[in-house]
Amino acid sequence: MLYDPREVRKFNVEGEYDRYTDTIFLSLNSVNPDGNLSDLQISEKLDAIFNHELIHVFRKKDLITEKEYQYLRSLVKRKKV
């Protein structure tokens, strides 16, 4: 599976779960587009994106119920960034 980096930048894709290959893809281009983040900052951003995609994996594999998924979504919506 190939992704065109121009499309990733255009649509600001940070990560995606592909259920056919059971793989989570992370876009390194979106994490540090200007190249000025430290290794720690890059790692933290990658962790956050991975955790976000992991929730989608859990739901698609029916490891969490729709009710649990909606509860997690409500927590995220209330969190101040």
C-alpha positions, 0 to 999 in steps of 0.5 A: 500500500502506497500513499502519496506524501502530497495527498497526506499533506493536503488532507492532513492525514496523521494516521490510518488503520487498514483493516485489510492488512490489520496495520496502523499507518502513521504519517511521519510527514504530518508529525514534523512537517517543519523538521524543528521538533525534538526526538521527544516531541516527535515520539509524543506526537506519534504515541498520541496518533497511535493511541487514537488509531488504536481506539478505531482498531478496538471498535472495528474488531468489536473489542469495545462496544459502541456504547464504550466507544461513544463514552470515550468520544465524549471524554475526548470532546470534553478534554481541553487541549 
